[in-house]
Amino acid sequence: MENNNSSKIEVPIWHKANLSIDEAVAYSGIGRAKLYEMTNREDCPFVLWIGNRRVVKREAFDEYINLA
Protein backbone atom coordinates (compact mmCIF):
# COMPACT_ATOMS: atom_id res chain seq x y z
CA MET A 1 0.00 0.00 0.00
CA GLU A 2 1.40 3.39 -0.99
CA ASN A 3 1.52 6.28 1.48
CA ASN A 4 0.49 9.62 -0.07
CA ASN A 5 1.38 11.80 2.92
CA SER A 6 4.30 13.31 1.01
CA SER A 7 2.09 14.80 -1.73
CA LYS A 8 1.61 18.57 -1.57
CA ILE A 9 -1.61 20.39 -2.32
CA GLU A 10 -1.05 22.86 -5.14
CA VAL A 11 -2.85 26.18 -4.61
CA PRO A 12 -3.21 28.53 -7.60
CA ILE A 13 -1.22 31.76 -7.23
CA TRP A 14 -4.36 33.92 -7.38
CA HIS A 15 -5.74 32.08 -4.31
CA LYS A 16 -2.62 32.40 -2.15
CA ALA A 17 -2.47 35.03 0.58
CA ASN A 18 1.32 35.35 0.33
CA LEU A 19 3.65 34.83 -2.60
CA SER A 20 7.33 34.03 -2.78
CA ILE A 21 9.42 36.44 -4.84
CA ASP A 22 9.48 33.93 -7.71
CA GLU A 23 5.69 33.57 -7.56
CA ALA A 24 5.29 37.38 -7.46
CA VAL A 25 7.50 37.65 -10.56
CA ALA A 26 5.32 35.13 -12.41
CA TYR A 27 2.12 36.75 -11.11
CA SER A 28 2.99 40.34 -11.99
CA GLY A 29 5.50 40.21 -14.80
CA ILE A 30 7.77 42.53 -12.79
CA GLY A 31 11.41 41.45 -12.83
CA ARG A 32 13.05 39.74 -9.88
CA ALA A 33 15.65 42.50 -9.38
CA LYS A 34 12.95 45.20 -9.41
CA LEU A 35 10.83 43.30 -6.89
CA TYR A 36 13.84 42.93 -4.59
CA GLU A 37 14.47 46.66 -4.94
CA MET A 38 10.81 47.47 -4.17
CA THR A 39 10.62 45.14 -1.17
CA ASN A 40 13.89 46.43 0.29
CA ARG A 41 12.28 49.82 0.96
CA GLU A 42 11.26 50.31 4.58
CA ASP A 43 7.87 51.73 3.58
CA CYS A 44 6.95 48.86 1.23
CA PRO A 45 3.27 48.13 1.97
CA PHE A 46 3.19 44.62 0.53
CA VAL A 47 6.25 42.87 1.95
CA LEU A 48 6.16 40.55 4.96
CA TRP A 49 9.46 39.53 6.51
CA ILE A 50 9.67 36.09 8.10
CA GLY A 51 13.16 36.07 9.56
CA ASN A 52 15.43 36.71 6.57
CA ARG A 53 12.79 35.52 4.10
CA ARG A 54 10.51 37.99 2.37
CA VAL A 55 7.07 37.17 1.05
CA VAL A 56 4.69 39.36 -0.89
CA LYS A 57 1.21 39.96 0.52
CA ARG A 58 -0.80 39.31 -2.66
CA GLU A 59 -3.84 41.51 -1.98
CA ALA A 60 -1.71 44.47 -0.86
CA PHE A 61 0.50 43.89 -3.92
CA ASP A 62 -2.59 43.95 -6.18
CA GLU A 63 -3.72 47.24 -4.63
CA TYR A 64 -0.25 48.74 -5.03
CA ILE A 65 -0.08 47.75 -8.70
CA ASN A 66 -3.61 49.04 -9.39
CA LEU A 67 -2.74 52.45 -7.90
CA ALA A 68 0.50 52.78 -9.88
Backbone as JSON, one array per atom type, in Angstrom:
{
  "sequence": "MENNNSSKIEVPIWHKANLSIDEAVAYSGIGRAKLYEMTNREDCPFVLWIGNRRVVKREAFDEYINLA",
  "N": [[0.84, -1.17, 0.0], [0.57, 2.19, -0.84], [1.85, 5.19, 0.57], [0.53, 8.36, 0.67], [1.2, 10.67, 2.02], [3.26, 12.41, 1.5], [2.6, 13.97, -0.64], [1.96, 17.21, -1.97], [-0.44, 19.81, -1.68], [-1.42, 21.7, -4.33], [-1.87, 25.1, -4.67], [-3.49, 27.54, -6.55], [-1.82, 30.51, -7.72], [-3.34, 32.9, -7.63], [-5.04, 32.42, -5.55], [-3.55, 32.35, -3.28], [-2.53, 33.77, -0.17], [-0.06, 34.86, 0.42], [2.91, 35.38, -1.47], [5.88, 33.91, -2.8], [8.96, 35.49, -3.82], [9.62, 34.58, -6.4], [7.12, 33.59, -7.23], [5.68, 36.0, -7.17], [6.97, 37.35, -9.22], [6.21, 35.79, -11.45], [3.45, 36.17, -11.26], [3.06, 38.94, -11.58], [4.69, 39.88, -13.64], [6.71, 41.62, -13.24], [10.17, 42.2, -12.95], [12.58, 40.15, -11.2], [14.8, 41.45, -9.95], [13.82, 44.06, -9.75], [11.6, 43.67, -8.08], [12.93, 42.85, -5.74], [14.26, 45.23, -5.2], [12.05, 46.94, -4.75], [10.87, 45.7, -2.5], [12.84, 46.0, -0.63], [12.65, 48.53, 0.37], [11.88, 50.44, 3.25], [9.29, 51.39, 3.63], [7.63, 49.74, 2.18], [4.52, 48.55, 1.32], [3.61, 45.97, 0.87], [5.26, 43.88, 1.6], [6.23, 41.13, 3.62], [8.19, 40.19, 6.21], [9.72, 37.24, 7.19], [11.72, 36.23, 9.36], [14.73, 36.11, 7.71], [13.57, 35.83, 5.31], [11.57, 37.03, 2.68], [8.19, 37.61, 1.86], [5.51, 38.27, -0.39], [2.62, 40.06, 0.18], [-0.21, 39.23, -1.32], [-2.78, 40.51, -1.86], [-2.34, 43.15, -0.97], [-0.26, 43.75, -2.68], [-1.59, 43.61, -5.16], [-3.31, 45.85, -4.85], [-1.39, 47.89, -4.68], [-0.21, 47.74, -7.24], [-2.44, 48.36, -8.82], [-2.87, 51.02, -8.15], [-0.68, 52.27, -9.16]],
  "CA": [[0.0, 0.0, 0.0], [1.4, 3.39, -0.99], [1.52, 6.28, 1.48], [0.49, 9.62, -0.07], [1.38, 11.8, 2.92], [4.3, 13.31, 1.01], [2.09, 14.8, -1.73], [1.61, 18.57, -1.57], [-1.61, 20.39, -2.32], [-1.05, 22.86, -5.14], [-2.85, 26.18, -4.61], [-3.21, 28.53, -7.6], [-1.22, 31.76, -7.23], [-4.36, 33.92, -7.38], [-5.74, 32.08, -4.31], [-2.62, 32.4, -2.15], [-2.47, 35.03, 0.58], [1.32, 35.35, 0.33], [3.65, 34.83, -2.6], [7.33, 34.03, -2.78], [9.42, 36.44, -4.84], [9.48, 33.93, -7.71], [5.69, 33.57, -7.56], [5.29, 37.38, -7.46], [7.5, 37.65, -10.56], [5.32, 35.13, -12.41], [2.12, 36.75, -11.11], [2.99, 40.34, -11.99], [5.5, 40.21, -14.8], [7.77, 42.53, -12.79], [11.41, 41.45, -12.83], [13.05, 39.74, -9.88], [15.65, 42.5, -9.38], [12.95, 45.2, -9.41], [10.83, 43.3, -6.89], [13.84, 42.93, -4.59], [14.47, 46.66, -4.94], [10.81, 47.47, -4.17], [10.62, 45.14, -1.17], [13.89, 46.43, 0.29], [12.28, 49.82, 0.96], [11.26, 50.31, 4.58], [7.87, 51.73, 3.58], [6.95, 48.86, 1.23], [3.27, 48.13, 1.97], [3.19, 44.62, 0.53], [6.25, 42.87, 1.95], [6.16, 40.55, 4.96], [9.46, 39.53, 6.51], [9.67, 36.09, 8.1], [13.16, 36.07, 9.56], [15.43, 36.71, 6.57], [12.79, 35.52, 4.1], [10.51, 37.99, 2.37], [7.07, 37.17, 1.05], [4.69, 39.36, -0.89], [1.21, 39.96, 0.52], [-0.8, 39.31, -2.66], [-3.84, 41.51, -1.98], [-1.71, 44.47, -0.86], [0.5, 43.89, -3.92], [-2.59, 43.95, -6.18], [-3.72, 47.24, -4.63], [-0.25, 48.74, -5.03], [-0.08, 47.75, -8.7], [-3.61, 49.04, -9.39], [-2.74, 52.45, -7.9], [0.5, 52.78, -9.88]],
  "C": [[0.89, 1.24, 0.0], [0.91, 4.49, -0.05], [1.6, 7.6, 0.72], [0.65, 10.84, 0.83], [2.38, 12.82, 2.4], [3.81, 14.21, -0.12], [1.66, 16.16, -1.18], [0.36, 19.01, -2.32], [-1.16, 21.64, -3.05], [-2.19, 23.87, -5.08], [-2.51, 27.17, -5.72], [-2.71, 29.85, -7.0], [-2.29, 32.77, -6.85], [-5.21, 33.61, -6.15], [-4.85, 32.18, -3.08], [-2.67, 33.77, -1.47], [-1.1, 35.67, 0.44], [2.04, 34.63, -0.8], [5.14, 34.91, -2.33], [7.72, 35.06, -3.84], [9.26, 35.84, -6.23], [8.02, 33.86, -8.15], [5.21, 34.97, -7.91], [5.79, 37.82, -8.83], [6.57, 37.06, -11.62], [3.94, 35.77, -12.42], [2.02, 38.13, -11.74], [3.7, 40.67, -13.29], [6.59, 41.22, -14.49], [9.02, 41.69, -12.57], [11.81, 41.2, -11.39], [13.87, 40.84, -9.21], [14.81, 43.7, -8.95], [12.11, 44.89, -8.18], [11.69, 43.32, -5.63], [14.07, 44.39, -4.21], [13.24, 47.26, -4.24], [10.61, 46.98, -2.74], [11.71, 45.48, -0.17], [13.56, 47.77, 0.95], [11.56, 49.6, 2.28], [9.76, 50.54, 4.55], [7.07, 50.86, 2.61], [5.7, 48.28, 1.89], [2.89, 46.67, 1.74], [4.21, 43.54, 0.84], [6.03, 42.42, 3.39], [7.45, 39.79, 5.17], [9.23, 38.42, 7.51], [11.13, 35.69, 8.31], [13.88, 36.81, 8.45], [14.68, 36.52, 5.26], [11.71, 36.56, 3.9], [9.44, 37.32, 1.53], [6.23, 38.38, 0.7], [3.24, 39.1, -0.51], [0.42, 40.26, -0.77], [-1.85, 40.41, -2.78], [-3.28, 42.93, -1.89], [-0.89, 44.76, -2.12], [-0.43, 44.27, -5.07], [-3.02, 45.41, -6.06], [-2.62, 48.21, -5.04], [-0.11, 48.86, -6.54], [-1.23, 48.52, -9.34], [-3.55, 50.55, -9.2], [-1.6, 53.08, -8.69], [0.13, 53.27, -11.27]]
}
